[in-house]
Amino acid sequence: MIRLSTRQLTKQFHGTPILQGLSLEFREGETVTLVGPSGSGKSTFLRCLNLLEIPDGGSLRWDGHELDYRNFTAHELSLHRRRLGMVFQQFNLFPHLSALANVMEGPVQVLQEGLEEVRGRAVQLLERVGLGKHLGHYPGQLSGGQKQRVAIARALAMRPAALLLDEVTSALDVEASAEIHDLLRQLAQTTTMVAVTHDLNFARNISDRVVLLEHGQVVEEGPPQQVLGDPTSERARVFLARSQSGSLSGQDCDRKGL
């Protein structure tokens, strides 16, 4: 079942085209990774999916129904974002709240759910991500990998239909990054995910499908063993060769919204 799809999606910043007629489909239970050189529009596309950025043109569909996103009320926008949990590379935790309180905040304040029910679910989620012993710890007392685990649990606490992941390991050291990879591999068994990443090993190991973007357009799309192992396009082969040689920087200007 196709949960989310775009048709001819466009977006520009200050006259510079970022997305140029991007059409993609995401199926229920599927894990899709978006890869590509810096500035290819990966993070912008992710932000357009949950309408943190409003597309300039094109259609956005949920369960086959076209969304009139340009005319969304604040309530409709909130409902849409609840369906698509977002995890950012910089965690974005509330520093004055404990790990448990960070995970509880959304369901209590946004969904208006009862404290006891939310607390029970939050404890289960933090245990699921390996932080059962850190419920009362504040972000300043946690490592980068632990903060990212809290951020993932916080997104899951809203019970989204899909999880959007924007370079969630780029700010982490090698060991913490490996731990998050392991966690996301587990989540991929039960959760629909769309992930932006520069880590091609991560894309190989977690993906059902890999999409290579450049200049806001699809260059190649398919199973990871095909796109990352035996690509059909010359542009994809060049990208992989540069990535494997280390000439592509991990500092993506996607972090600036491109």
C-alpha positions in Angstrom: 0.0 0.0 0.0 1.4 3.4 -1.0 1.1 5.7 2.1 2.8 8.8 0.8 3.6 10.0 -2.7 4.7 13.2 -4.5 4.2 14.2 -8.1 6.3 16.9 -9.8 7.2 18.5 -6.5 9.1 21.8 -6.8 10.8 24.1 -4.4 13.2 27.0 -4.7 15.0 29.3 -2.3 15.8 32.9 -3.4 15.3 32.0 -7.0 17.5 28.9 -6.9 15.7 25.7 -7.8 16.2 23.0 -5.2 13.5 20.4 -6.1 12.7 20.1 -9.8 9.6 18.0 -10.4 10.4 15.3 -7.9 8.0 12.3 -8.0 8.4 9.5 -5.5 6.2 6.9 -3.7 6.7 5.4 -0.2 4.9 2.2 0.7 3.7 1.1 4.1 6.4 -0.8 6.0 9.2 0.2 3.6 12.5 1.8 4.4 13.8 4.2 1.8 17.1 6.1 2.0 17.8 9.3 0.0 21.5 9.7 -1.0 23.3 12.1 -3.2 25.9 14.8 -3.3 25.7 18.0 -1.2 23.0 20.3 -2.2 21.0 17.7 -4.1 17.8 18.6 -2.2 17.6 15.6 0.1 16.8 17.4 3.4 14.6 19.9 1.6 12.5 17.1 0.2 12.2 15.5 3.6 11.0 18.8 5.1 8.5 19.2 2.3 7.0 15.8 3.1 5.9 16.9 6.5 5.4 20.5 5.4 8.1 22.2 7.5 8.8 23.7 4.1 5.8 24.3 1.8 6.4 23.2 -1.8 6.1 25.7 -4.5 4.3 23.3 -6.8 3.3 19.7 -7.4 1.1 17.3 -5.5 1.4 15.5 -2.1 -0.7 12.5 -1.5 -1.5 10.5 1.6 -3.2 7.1 1.2 -4.0 8.1 -2.4 -5.8 11.3 -1.4 -4.3 14.6 -2.6 -3.6 17.1 0.1 -4.5 20.7 -0.4 -1.4 21.7 1.6 -1.4 25.3 0.3 -4.7 25.9 2.1 -4.2 23.8 5.2 -5.5 25.3 8.4 -3.2 25.1 11.5 -5.2 22.1 12.7 -4.8 20.3 9.4 -1.1 21.0 9.3 -0.8 19.6 12.8 -2.7 16.5 11.9 -0.4 15.9 8.9 2.8 16.3 10.9 1.5 13.9 13.5 1.5 11.2 10.8 5.2 11.9 10.0 7.5 11.8 12.9 10.7 13.8 12.3 14.1 13.1 13.8 16.8 15.7 13.2 20.6 15.5 13.2 20.9 17.9 16.1 18.4 16.1 18.4 16.4 19.3 19.3 15.6 18.0 22.8 14.3 20.3 25.5 17.3 20.9 27.8 15.2 21.6 30.9 13.3 18.3 30.6 14.5 14.8 31.5 14.6 12.0 28.9 11.2 10.7 30.1 9.6 14.2 30.1 11.0 14.9 26.6 9.3 11.7 25.3 6.0 12.5 27.2 5.8 16.1 26.1 4.2 15.6 22.7 1.5 13.1 23.6 0.5 15.1 26.6 0.6 18.6 25.2 -0.4 17.9 21.6 -2.5 14.7 21.7 -4.0 15.6 25.1 -3.5 12.0 26.3 -3.6 11.1 30.0 -0.4 11.3 32.0 -0.4 7.7 33.2 -1.0 6.2 29.8 1.7 8.4 28.2 4.2 7.7 31.0 3.8 4.0 30.5 4.3 4.2 26.8 7.3 6.6 27.2 9.0 4.2 29.6 8.5 1.3 27.2 9.9 3.3 24.3 13.0 4.4 26.2 13.5 0.8 27.3 13.1 -0.2 23.6 15.9 2.2 22.6 18.2 1.1 25.4 17.7 4.0 27.8 15.6 2.3 30.5 18.2 3.3 33.1 18.3 6.9 32.0 14.7 8.0 32.4 15.5 10.9 34.8 18.7 12.1 33.0 18.7 15.5 31.3 20.1 16.0 27.8 23.2 17.6 29.3 23.9 14.4 31.1 23.6 12.2 28.0 26.0 11.3 25.2 25.3 12.2 21.6 24.1 8.7 20.8 21.9 8.7 23.9 20.4 12.0 22.9 19.6 10.7 19.5 17.9 7.7 21.0 15.7 10.0 23.1 14.9 11.9 20.0 13.8 8.7 18.2 11.7 7.6 21.1 10.1 11.0 21.3 9.1 10.8 17.6 7.7 7.3 18.1 5.7 8.4 21.1 3.4 10.3 18.8 2.6 7.0 17.0 3.4 8.3 13.5 2.5 6.4 10.4 6.0 7.0 9.1 9.3 8.2 10.5 11.5 10.8 8.7 15.2 10.8 9.6 17.4 13.7 8.6 21.1 12.7 8.8 20.6 11.3 12.3 24.1 9.9 12.7 26.1 12.8 11.1 26.7 14.5 14.5 27.8 11.3 16.2 31.1 9.6 16.7 31.8 6.2 15.0 30.7 4.1 18.0 27.5 6.1 18.7 26.7 6.1 15.0 27.0 2.3 14.9 24.6 2.0 17.9 22.0 4.2 16.1 22.4 2.1 13.0 21.6 -1.1 15.0 18.6 0.5 16.5 17.2 1.7 13.2 17.7 -1.7 11.7 15.5 -3.1 14.4 12.9 -0.4 13.9 12.9 -1.0 10.1 11.3 -4.3 10.7 8.1 -2.7 12.0 8.2 1.0 11.0 7.9 2.9 7.7 11.0 5.1 7.4 12.4 7.6 4.9 16.0 8.6 5.8 18.4 11.1 4.4 22.0 9.9 4.8 25.6 10.3 3.6 26.5 7.0 5.0 26.3 4.5 2.1 26.9 1.5 4.4 23.9 2.6 6.4 21.9 2.9 3.2 23.0 -0.6 2.1 22.2 -2.3 5.4 18.8 -0.7 6.3 17.1 0.1 3.0 14.5 -1.7 1.0 15.0 1.0 -1.7 17.7 3.6 -2.3 17.0 6.9 -4.2 19.9 8.8 -5.6 19.1 12.5 -6.0 21.0 15.3 -7.8 19.8 18.8 -8.5 16.4 18.0 -7.0 15.8 15.1 -9.4 16.0 11.3 -9.3 19.2 10.0 -10.9 18.6 6.3 -10.0 16.2 4.4 -7.8 16.0 0.7 -6.8 17.2 -1.9 -4.3 20.5 -1.0 -2.5 22.4 -3.8 -4.2 21.6 -2.3 -7.6 21.9 1.4 -6.9 24.9 1.2 -4.7 26.5 -1.9 -6.2 25.7 -2.0 -9.9 24.2 1.4 -10.9 22.9 1.8 -14.5 23.6 5.5 -14.9 27.0 7.1 -15.5 26.1 9.8 -12.9 25.4 7.3 -10.2 28.7 5.5 -11.0 30.6 8.8 -10.7 28.9 9.6 -7.4 29.7 6.2 -5.9 33.3 6.4 -7.0 33.8 9.8 -5.4 32.0 8.6 -2.2 34.2 5.5 -1.9 37.3 7.6 -2.5 36.3 10.0 0.3 36.3 13.0 -2.0 32.7 13.9 -1.0 32.5 15.8 2.2 30.2 14.7 5.0 29.3 18.3 5.7 26.2 18.6 3.5 24.7 21.9 2.7 21.4 20.1 3.3 22.0 21.2 6.8 21.3 24.7 5.6 18.0 23.6 4.1 19.2 22.7 0.6 
